[in-house]
Amino acid sequence: MIDLLLPALIIFLLLNLAAGMVRVARGPTAADRMLSALLFGSTTVAILLILAEWMGEAALRNVALLFVMLAAIVSLAFFGMPRDDADDGDEP
């Protein structure tokens, strides 16, 4: 039973990634695009963890951990950037 469930779950997550590509292409703001990219990262982690369990490869768990750390750094860097529309009071 579990041998059929794990591949079906992977296919569902891959379809979720394909649907997220629409938001990346058509996102109205940069924040929408960035959130979609973070969704890709978390979905990739989920796929890697499912593959690690299904195939019995412990190294895939390490790769998933690496993706989690990179996603955290990218999100901090993006949301810590100065905004163009921010009014800091220097201009009249």
N, C-alpha and C positions, 0 to 999 in steps of 0.2 A: 504494500500500500504506500509506504513512504517513498519507495523508488519511483512511483508515478507522481506523487505530490510535489517533490522537490523540483523536477524539471518543469512542471506546470507553473510553479511559483516563480521560477527563473524567467519563463516566457512572459508571465504577467508583469514582472518588474521591467523587462526589456520593452514591453509595450508602453509602460509608464514612462520610460525614458524617451520613447518616440513621441509621445504626447507632449512631453516637456520641451521638445525641440520647437514646437509651435510657439510656446511662450518665449523662448529665446529669440526666435526670429521676429515675432510680432510684439514683443513686450513694449508697452508704452514708455516705460522709464528704465533707467539703468538699474535701479533697485529691483525691478521685476526680473530683469535678465540675470542679475546676480543671485537672486533667490532661486531661480531655475537652475543655475549652475550648482548651487549648493544642494539642490534636490538631486542632481546628477551624482554628486559625491556621495550622498547618503544612500542612494539607490545602488550605486556601485559597491559600497561597503556591504549592503544587504546581499547582493548577488555573490560577492566573494565569500561571505560567511556561509551562505547556502552551498556554494560549490565546495568549500572546505569540508563541510559536513558530509556532503553527498559523495565526494571523491576520497575523503579521508586524508587530505593534504593539509597538514598543519601550517605549511608555509603560506598558504592563502590567508590565514588569519593574521599573519604578520603584515602582509600586503594591505589587508583591510585596515589594520591599525595605522599604517602609514597614510592611507587615504584620509582617515579621520583627522590625523594631525595636520595634514596639508589643508584640509577644508577649514579647520579652525583658524589657521594662519591667514588664509585667503579672506575669510569673512572678517576677521579683525582688520586686515589691511584695507579692505574695501570700505567698511563702515567707519573707519578712522580717517579716511581721506577728507580733506577740506572740500566743501561743496561750492559750486560756482554761484548758486543762487543765495548763498548765505550773506546776510547783511551785517558786516562787522563794524559799521559806523564810521569808517574812514572816508567814505565818499559822500559828497553832499546830496 
